[in-house]
């Protein structure tokens, strides 16, 4: 039986989080084009109808520098690449979602900015260039050192802590977007309707309802 992919692992975790109401950061109210992929409001007039002046002002702000924004984009697409079912994190609007969350929840800003700086320090030490200018194998080498907390070297602890949080933001942004919800095949709360987990998931986990 083939191993469960990184994308499917995130899918299982996020589906459970949505069902329990514990998805990281929660999903923000739809606020215009920058978050249009998140699908909570199709009609743009509805999206703006109940916004306060403070919310509207927030939409005009940015948090990331151009280099940080590009680093977020590259990292997000490494975590959730395009596959045969749907697009990557970028296609789902995840980088814009993360920037919005930095503005909406500023308590995350220091850790995010520090983590992105850590990534670039590592890239410069190893390859004498910033992360976004590294080749894909070089980028993956850095990510692999911090993506698996149980096996990561102690010297990478700062990167591990950053990447854990960043991965949570990516998963929440993707699997609460229109693309991600279709990928999950999540139907929302439907009382008295439960046909069991999709057979595809049961097959990958090697389990069945027959015992």
C-alpha positions, 0 to 999 in steps of 0.5 A: 500500500502506498504511503499517505502523501504530505497533502493527504496528511494535511487533509485528514488533520484539517478535516478533523479540525473543521469538524471540531471547530478548531482550525488554526486562526479560524476563517475570516469573514470574506473581505473582497477580492483578496480573499475571494478564493475562500468562497464565503460570499459570492456576491461582492456587494454582500462581502462588503455590506457588513464591514466596519470602517476599521475592516475596510481600512485593514484591507488597504494595508500590507504586512509583508515586504515583496521578498517576504511575500514571495517567500511565503508563496514559495513555501506555501506551494512546497507544502501544498503543490498542485496535484491531479485533483486541484491547484496548489496553495497559491491557486487557492489564495493561501499567500493572501490569506496568510497576509490577511491573518498577519494584519487581523491577528498581529500577535503572529507577526513577530514569529512569522517575520522571524521565521522567514528571516531564519529561512533566508539566513539558512539559505544564505549560509548554505547557498549564498543566496536568499531562499527564493533564489535557490533551486527547488532541490536547495529549497526542499533541503532546507524545508526537509530539515524543519518539516519533521519535528520528531527527527529534526536536529536540535540546532533547527528548533527555531525553524521547526517551530516556525514551520509548524505554525506556517504549515498550520496557516497554509492548511487552514487557508487551503482547506477552507478555500473553495478549492480546498473544500472541493478537495476535501469533499467536505459537505458541512454539518448535515444532521442525521446524514453520515455515510462513513469516510470516503473509500479512498481514505479508508484504502490509504489508511488500510482500514475498513468498516468490516473489521 
